[in-house]
Amino acid sequence: MTRLLTPHIATMTELREPHKVLERAQGQPVAILKNSALVGYFVPAEAISNTEHEIATLDQVKQSLARRRIVNQPVIDYLKDK
């Protein structure tokens, strides 16, 4: 079973009237389901417009990669074989 990342849910049929889906979700992301399976997320612009992004420095990227090496190494090894 897929874990949904939002408490707001709508069906593909409900998306025929997206304004109602947005109104009901009050600006929050909505999980879209088809036949009870997750298809994707409908994220209103207002849910992300207030987010400030900052550019990571090279040192921050290297630190992040070093912290995640144990998790990332099997993927890197797999890709080397291809």
Phi and psi restraints in degrees (value plus and minus 20) as a CYANA .aco file:
   2 THR   PHI    -100.2   -60.2
   2 THR   PSI     115.2   155.2
   3 ARG   PHI    -106.6   -66.6
   3 ARG   PSI     105.0   145.0
   4 LEU   PHI    -103.0   -63.0
   4 LEU   PSI     122.7   162.7
   5 LEU   PHI    -115.0   -75.0
   5 LEU   PSI      -8.9    31.1
   6 THR   PHI    -172.8  -132.8
   6 THR   PSI     128.7   168.7
   7 PRO   PHI    -100.5   -60.5
   7 PRO   PSI     -28.6    11.4
   8 HIS   PHI    -111.9   -71.9
   8 HIS   PSI     108.0   148.0
   9 ILE   PHI    -150.2  -110.2
   9 ILE   PSI     123.6   163.6
  10 ALA   PHI    -164.1  -124.1
  10 ALA   PSI     136.8   176.8
  11 THR   PHI    -118.2   -78.2
  11 THR   PSI     147.0   187.0
  12 MET   PHI     -79.6   -39.6
  12 MET   PSI     -56.8   -16.8
  13 THR   PHI     -83.5   -43.5
  13 THR   PSI     -61.2   -21.2
  14 GLU   PHI     -84.5   -44.5
  14 GLU   PSI     -44.3    -4.3
  15 LEU   PHI     -90.7   -50.7
  15 LEU   PSI     -26.0    14.0
  16 ARG   PHI     -83.2   -43.2
  16 ARG   PSI     -44.7    -4.7
  17 GLU   PHI    -145.3  -105.3
  17 GLU   PSI      54.5    94.5
  18 PRO   PHI     -81.2   -41.2
  18 PRO   PSI     -49.0    -9.0
  19 HIS   PHI     -82.3   -42.3
  19 HIS   PSI     -54.0   -14.0
  20 LYS   PHI     -90.9   -50.9
  20 LYS   PSI     -58.3   -18.3
  21 VAL   PHI     -83.3   -43.3
  21 VAL   PSI     -64.9   -24.9
  22 LEU   PHI     -84.0   -44.0
  22 LEU   PSI     -61.9   -21.9
  23 GLU   PHI     -82.7   -42.7
  23 GLU   PSI     -63.9   -23.9
  24 ARG   PHI     -86.2   -46.2
  24 ARG   PSI     -55.1   -15.1
  25 ALA   PHI    -101.8   -61.8
  25 ALA   PSI     -31.2     8.8
  26 GLN   PHI      33.1    73.1
  26 GLN   PSI      27.2    67.2
  27 GLY   PHI      62.4   102.4
  27 GLY   PSI     -15.5    24.5
  28 GLN   PHI    -119.0   -79.0
  28 GLN   PSI     138.2   178.2
  29 PRO   PHI     -80.8   -40.8
  29 PRO   PSI     130.3   170.3
  30 VAL   PHI    -144.9  -104.9
  30 VAL   PSI     110.4   150.4
  31 ALA   PHI     -99.3   -59.3
  31 ALA   PSI     111.0   151.0
  32 ILE   PHI    -123.8   -83.8
  32 ILE   PSI     105.2   145.2
  33 LEU   PHI    -134.5   -94.5
  33 LEU   PSI     126.0   166.0
  34 LYS   PHI    -153.7  -113.7
  34 LYS   PSI     101.3   141.3
  35 ASN   PHI      32.9    72.9
  35 ASN   PSI      23.1    63.1
  36 SER   PHI      46.4    86.4
  36 SER   PSI      -8.6    31.4
  37 ALA   PHI    -130.8   -90.8
  37 ALA   PSI     120.4   160.4
  38 LEU   PHI     -87.3   -47.3
  38 LEU   PSI     107.5   147.5
  39 VAL   PHI    -120.5   -80.5
  39 VAL   PSI     -60.4   -20.4
  40 GLY   PHI     152.4   192.4
  40 GLY   PSI    -186.1  -146.1
  41 TYR   PHI    -143.8  -103.8
  41 TYR   PSI     120.5   160.5
  42 PHE   PHI    -124.6   -84.6
  42 PHE   PSI      90.6   130.6
  43 VAL   PHI    -132.2   -92.2
  43 VAL   PSI      91.0   131.0
  44 PRO   PHI     -84.4   -44.4
  44 PRO   PSI     129.1   169.1
  45 ALA   PHI     -77.0   -37.0
  45 ALA   PSI     -57.0   -17.0
  46 GLU   PHI     -86.3   -46.3
  46 GLU   PSI     -39.5     0.5
  47 ALA   PHI     -93.5   -53.5
  47 ALA   PSI     -42.3    -2.3
  48 ILE   PHI    -140.3  -100.3
  48 ILE   PSI     -27.4    12.6
  49 SER   PHI     -87.3   -47.3
  49 SER   PSI     -45.1    -5.1
  50 ASN   PHI    -110.5   -70.5
  50 ASN   PSI     -18.5    21.5
  51 THR   PHI    -101.0   -61.0
  51 THR   PSI     107.8   147.8
  52 GLU   PHI    -118.0   -78.0
  52 GLU   PSI     113.7   153.7
  53 HIS   PHI    -127.4   -87.4
  53 HIS   PSI     123.7   163.7
  54 GLU   PHI    -146.0  -106.0
  54 GLU   PSI     127.7   167.7
  55 ILE   PHI    -103.8   -63.8
  55 ILE   PSI     109.8   149.8
  56 ALA   PHI     -96.0   -56.0
  56 ALA   PSI     123.6   163.6
  57 THR   PHI    -100.7   -60.7
  57 THR   PSI     144.4   184.4
  58 LEU   PHI     -79.8   -39.8
  58 LEU   PSI     -59.5   -19.5
  59 ASP   PHI     -82.7   -42.7
  59 ASP   PSI     -60.2   -20.2
  60 GLN   PHI     -85.2   -45.2
  60 GLN   PSI     -59.4   -19.4
  61 VAL   PHI     -84.4   -44.4
  61 VAL   PSI     -65.3   -25.3
  62 LYS   PHI     -82.2   -42.2
  62 LYS   PSI     -61.5   -21.5
  63 GLN   PHI     -83.3   -43.3
  63 GLN   PSI     -62.2   -22.2
  64 SER   PHI     -83.4   -43.4
  64 SER   PSI     -64.1   -24.1
  65 LEU   PHI     -83.6   -43.6
  65 LEU   PSI     -58.7   -18.7
  66 ALA   PHI     -84.7   -44.7
  66 ALA   PSI     -61.3   -21.3
  67 ARG   PHI     -85.8   -45.8
  67 ARG   PSI     -51.5   -11.5
  68 ARG   PHI    -118.9   -78.9
  68 ARG   PSI     -12.7    27.3
  69 ARG   PHI     -75.6   -35.6
  69 ARG   PSI     -61.5   -21.5
  70 ILE   PHI     -82.0   -42.0
  70 ILE   PSI     -59.2   -19.2
  71 VAL   PHI     -95.7   -55.7
  71 VAL   PSI     -60.6   -20.6
  72 ASN   PHI    -100.3   -60.3
  72 ASN   PSI     -45.8    -5.8
  73 GLN   PHI     -78.3   -38.3
  73 GLN   PSI     -63.4   -23.4
  74 PRO   PHI     -80.3   -40.3
  74 PRO   PSI     -55.8   -15.8
  75 VAL   PHI     -87.9   -47.9
  75 VAL   PSI     -63.5   -23.5
  76 ILE   PHI     -82.0   -42.0
  76 ILE   PSI     -64.2   -24.2
  77 ASP   PHI     -82.3   -42.3
  77 ASP   PSI     -62.4   -22.4
  78 TYR   PHI     -81.1   -41.1
  78 TYR   PSI     -63.8   -23.8
  79 LEU   PHI     -89.0   -49.0
  79 LEU   PSI     -49.2    -9.2
  80 LYS   PHI     -84.8   -44.8
  80 LYS   PSI     -53.9   -13.9
  81 ASP   PHI     -92.8   -52.8
  81 ASP   PSI     -35.9     4.1
